[in-house]
Amino acid sequence: MTDQPTLELKNAHACFGGAQRYYEHFSSEIGLPMKFSVYLPPKAVAGEKVPALLYLAGLTCTEETFMVKAGAQRLAAELGIALLCPDTSPRGAKLPGEADAWDFGVGAGFYLDATAKPWALHWRMESYILNDLLPLVRARLPVDMERLGIFGHSMGGHGALTLALRHPGQFKSLSAFAPIANPVNCPWGRKAFAGYLGEDKAAWAGHDASELMAAQKQAPYPAGILVDQGLADKFLIEKQLLPEAFEAACQKAGQPLTLRRHAGYDHGYYFIQSFVDDHLRWHAQQLQG
């Protein structure tokens, strides 16, 4: 894109010496207005370009959820890292069933470009992030996109892993909380992929973190990938997440993986709050070291 769209500041708050901001802009990829949030640490507010972490949220979440619930800004301010979080899905297309965001394959973005009708026109989250959001942030905010990491939770953990593997060199560091790690083999993933991509199973594999990792000829992240998983997570128990498949794929590819399993922790933001500082430090070491 040569001409950047209008970036409308919807809300702003002082936070740990930095700024928590919420923006809206028109997305040419989505064809609808999109929202995102950004936390700028004190260095960025003072005008210095800082490294950034792109966080992809999960089902039922928005651009606000992580910023409000995770408690990540305090350490981000200390480390001098910006936090960037897009909305999870297009909104306002008025498609049948769109509002039912509890139902994978009907409304939830899943961080891919849909090819099947009626979703193909607007459900282009992968292209939105790569072609609209990141160039816009690069052009308009004090963020160094050469030092960009990615992480996410659940559906967003799936997005973080797959976007990192599908776009080599775009992201310098990678982690996830309770990701949907092998969607071709879980009910959520099969329903979403059938809805968005049709019945072409080869296309499904191109958006499955475990399939993508198993196909790697060498470790794409030699400094390692961090994944945290709660053992009291009902979606783990229901075989929706399948971290063991991603673990096996990493072993096959020679990819260093730190997969931490935590007794007693569930799928929600109390779990994320408990370990988000570890993720920020993980990324900071790779982005600033």
Secondary structure, DSSP 8 states (H G I E B T S, - for coil): --S----EEEEEEEETTEEEEEEEEEETTTTEEEEEEEEE-HHHHTT--EEEEEEE--TT--TTHHHHHS--HHHHHHHT-EEEEE-SS------TTTT-TTSTTTT--TTSB--STTGGGT-BHHHIIIIIIHHHHHHHSSEEEEEEEEEEBTHHHHHHHHHHHHSTTT-SEEEEES----GGGSHHHHHHHHHHHTT-HHHHHTT-HHHHHHT-SS-S-TT-EEEEEETT-HHHHTTSS-HHHHHHHHHHHT--EEEEEETT--SSHHHHHHHHHHHHHHHHHHHH-
